[in-house]
């Protein structure tokens, strides 16, 4: 295996580890509630609190640590994450578990930003978009493989053992990173103002809005994917795990498609995907009247709804490298920050839609956000073209 493949594999392993840590709670939530003597509803707040800490902690940690070297910073963040996750594994009270989860979440987003920075550095230019898509796939693989494995460990032993498994994986990942990653990754340090100025660029804040609306479109239906499959489409609980695995595989394929789109077209073709999303959301109420047509529609949605991930990440990096070199790490974190905000917005919309319209009408919220994404993508592409024309005489 070449040095680049070792490095790339190590970065994907980090993404997988982060995904397991974030998503596994969903699979063992009942076990946690029983063990810590709280209700399932109270334990459910762990998901919300993690997302809030992730979205709030990422920009703060990323901006304040920008003056440090990339390699030592990543290793320190990984150690903090390892401490937080190990604490979770040994937690014996709900309060301690919440604090340990907040500690892990506060650095998880910055770790994600750092591995994107390393991916941008180590990958040949023509392979950069595909490597970034594999990092996103690492999270999807965690949902498909890591979560069921964690749930099985929790069932057979305890949820503590499932978190210990992630700690072992984290320790091994730290060792692989320490051995394989380059030490002297060049970066330009900057103060808070030097980094936040990135958000004043029209190409950046429009891109951030696009990420937010795209995530909201997805979670406007995905928040209730389990009841959609069981209550809505009538599949049995015995079939649920396999149905979710196939959906996860479609998500992984979607990440690969995202990398291909980023390599060949960038953001130019994204409006077409949003039009396709809107058509699928319009058809959703009709498709959900039959189990297999409804499931097929959900599979196609999972394939294309996150195609924006790699193109927008490459876009943020390109803008930062060209015009805001002191904000490269911050640019790498924008996708994670605004995606989590979008998750909150989409989940809230799904809850309102479920209460007022019913399970089979969740597509209307997705349609709204897909339409807003389409408009934003068109405006963003025009802003990119205008900036390109403005810079043309200087070249």
Buried (B, 14 or more C-beta within 10 A) or exposed (E): EEEBEBBBEBBBBBBBBBBBBBBBBBBBBEBBBEBBEBEEEEBBEBBEBBBBBBBBBBBEBBBEBBEBBBBEBBBEBBBBBBBBBBBBBEBEEBEBBBBBBBBBBBBBBBBBBBBBBBBBBBBEEEBBBBBBBBBBBBBBBBBBBBBBBBBEBBEEEBBBEBBBBBBEBBBEBBEBBBEBBEEEBEBEBBEEEBBBBBBEBBBBBBBBBBBBBBBBBBBBBBBBBBEBBBEBBEBEEEEBEEBBBBBBBBBBBBBBBBBBBBBEEBBBBBBBBBBBBBEBBBBBBEBBEEEEBBBEBBBBBBBBBBBBBBBBBBBBBBBBBEBBBBBBBBBBBBBBBBBBBBBBBBBBBBBEBBEEBEBBBBBBBBBBBBBBBBBBBEBBBEBBEEBEEEEEEEE
